[in-house]
Amino acid sequence: VLKPRLPALGGPAAARGVGAACVALGVMLSLPIPIFSMLPAFAVLVIALGILAKDGLAVAAGLVAGAAALGTFAAVVWAALAFFGFV
């Protein structure tokens, strides 16, 4: 399933951007929101497997999963703020 493809995302040229995304996902992992930490953890797992296999497509899939996790996090925070009357 994993094979070298899309070298622009799987190689060292994209290391800083992918690393920054992993740091952002790591910050989301550290928050004490029940059940939520599985989404960023899955994204980091897919990114890591993609980097190990030099598979840019897997890295891209992990980044998309990370964006979905970020969107879900934003929705959870928005709902919590609306529930307590801050929005």
N, C-alpha and C positions, 0 to 999 in steps of 0.2 A: 504494500500500500504506500509506504514511504519510499521515494526514490528522488535522486537529484533532479530538480526542475525549478524554474524561475530563480536563477542564481542571484538576481538583484535583491531578493528578500532573504535568501538563505545564506548569503555570504557575509563577509565582514563589512561591506559597505553600508548595510542597513543596521549594523550592530547598535549604534547609539539610539536610533529611533525605536527599535524593538526593545532595547534596554529601558528606555524611558517609559514605554508602555507597560513593561513588566513591573517597574517601580510603582506606577500608578495602580496597577492591579494588586500589588503587594500591600499598598496602603488600604485598599478596599478590603483585602483579606483580614487585616488587623482589626477591623471594626466589629463590635459585638452585636451583629444583627443575625438572629437565628436563621438558619437554612441558606442565607444569602451567600455565604462564603464559598459555596460549591461552584457558582458561576465563574468568578474570577480564577478560582483554582483550576477549573477545567480549561480556561483560556490559557493560563500559564503552562499547563501540561502540554497542550497542543503546540504552543509556541516552542517550548523546550524540545519536544520531539522533532519538530520541523528544523530547528537549528542543528540538532544532533545529526539528522539525516541529510542536511543541506537541501531541504525540501521547502522552497519558497511558497509553494501552494499551501502547505500545512501551516507555515508561519502566517500567511494571509488569512487562513481560516481561523487561526488562534486570535489574530487581531480583530477579526469580525466578531468572534465570540466575546472578546474583551470589550468591544464597543457595545455589544448587547448587554453585557454585565454593567457597564457604565450607565447605559440608559435605564436599566432596571434599578440601579442604585439611585439615580436621579428621581425616578418615579416614587421610590420608597421614601426618600427624604421629602419630596414634595407632598406626598400623602400625609406624612407625619406632621409636617409644618401646617398643613391645612386642617388636620384633625385638632391640633392645639390652638388654632386660630391665628397663626402668624402670617398666613397668606390670604 
